[in-house]
Amino acid sequence: MKNLIIAVSLGFGFLMGQASHPIEYNLVDSVKAAGNGFWGGASSSNLDLIVYGPYIGSETAITENDSLFFFNSMGEVIKSEHIGNTVWAIATTPDGEYTVVGTDNEDILIFHDTVKIAQGTIPGNCCQKRGAAVSPDGSYYGIGGSRFTLHSFKDSNFIPIYTGVNTAQLRAIDFSANNKYVAFGGRFDPQNLTYIALYDLEIKTLIFSDTLEQPAGANGELRQLAISENGSRIVAGTFGQENSKIYYYAREDSTSGNWSKKEEISSPSSIYWIDMDDAGKSTVLSTQAGGLKFYSLSDSSMNLKLNFPQPGQEVQMDGGARFVSISPSGEYIVATTRGGGSGGGRL
């Protein structure tokens, strides 16, 4: 039996491994963060390598403890790297060979296993680096800052393979599991203009983009989006408070044809994080108000299957749901909260 294995940051992030019935939860270990807590995290697919970056408050003195930490699956620290700045964006290749890190002081760091092999800034991509993702085959990584840039792990000088249009902020990035596409999105200035795009990694061309106007004053930022294994389905959601939107794009033929918007669903709370199963049959979204929305996906629509909590049900997602993950099979969902209320953070 394979157990469900979850790496959890009590500050901000988590990742999910494989699972099968019956399911049992056993805490392997817990690690107290040095400094002000963890912020962004990533892991290899077998959880042999778990990486978390620090959160540093604006009025907090930087210390040697404000570091990037590498753990093994037993929660033991195997390496630390002083960062001295908040890290939102971390992504690790499935085999753990490469890790890319983006910081709030605009730096990018590349690690081979746990050894730093490059650090610097990206030409043309300024601002805080709050988006990072890697292709499943470990060939490419994408970075979000003032725009999206695509890079190869073989190139240590941070010169992009592709540079997207200039935005006010871009952090939502996801690669398809077949290594053919990368979807990304953010917002323009004014902030009510949402941007979403799709790049073909094989022909090295932007093949789809859309700009969506939100109500005046609403935040059109995408915190995250999700793309199916074959790239034919994309789900995205805006951080627009009471004027938030969920968007579903698909092409009816999974191997050809153009992408088009199939659904636009209003949400009374900001969409914080999104994940999709490998087959693109289901997706789960977390909201700032502490809710989880689980949808099944067809060629042309999203169908709500679970809305948590139900009316009158106690909100267990105290402080707002943050990260949410669905197992590759679509069988299990795990979510964490920010905490901050009477119940603290929850898994």
Number of C-alpha atoms within 10 A of each C-alpha: 8 11 15 18 19 20 22 22 22 22 20 22 23 24 23 23 19 16 18 13 10 9 12 10 9 10 9 11 10 13 12 10 19 15 18 16 19 28 20 26 27 29 29 22 18 15 22 15 25 27 27 30 31 28 26 22 13 9 6 10 10 15 14 12 17 26 26 24 24 23 20 16 18 14 16 14 15 12 14 19 16 14 21 20 23 26 29 25 26 29 27 30 23 20 17 23 14 23 29 25 29 30 24 19 16 18 19 22 19 23 18 15 16 20 13 14 12 15 17 14 18 19 12 16 21 17 19 23 30 25 30 27 27 29 24 19 12 18 14 21 26 27 32 29 28 24 26 29 24 22 21 18 18 9 12 14 15 21 16 20 14 15 16 18 10 17 22 16 27 30 29 29 28 26 27 22 18 14 20 18 27 26 26 33 31 31 28 24 12 15 20 20 22 25 22 22 19 23 21 16 18 9 10 12 12 16 13 14 15 12 14 13 15 19 12 12 12 19 23 30 28 29 24 26 29 29 31 25 20 18 27 23 28 27 26 27 32 30 25 25 18 14 19 23 23 20 19 21 21 25 19 16 11 14 10 9 11 14 20 17 16 16 16 15 11 14 18 14 21 28 31 25 27 27 28 30 22 21 18 25 17 23 27 27 30 29 26 23 20 23 23 24 17 22 18 17 20 15 16 15 16 22 12 14 12 13 14 17 15 10 8 6 8 10 15 19 28 22 21 26 28 27 24 25 26 24 19 18 16 19 13 16 16 15 23 26 25 22 21 11 11 8 11 14 20 16 16
